């Protein structure tokens, strides 16, 4: 079974396309920017086993997350 992998337009991380509601954003960025459901990340060796996200965040996303706290 072949998995389609995309590159997030916001953070530049690879992600599994089927894990996000948006084709151009990883689940993390889609969640923070548009409120879509996020992946319940399970990291192993620096990569989420469910969506393949590597934990990368753009400065814009970091600022949003910091202001939410």
Secondary structure as UniProt FT lines:
FT   STRAND          5..7
FT   TURN            9..11
FT   STRAND          14..16
FT   HELIX           17..19
FT   TURN            23..24
FT   HELIX           27..34
FT   STRAND          43..44
FT   TURN            45..46
FT   STRAND          47..48
FT   TURN            49..51
FT   HELIX           59..68
//
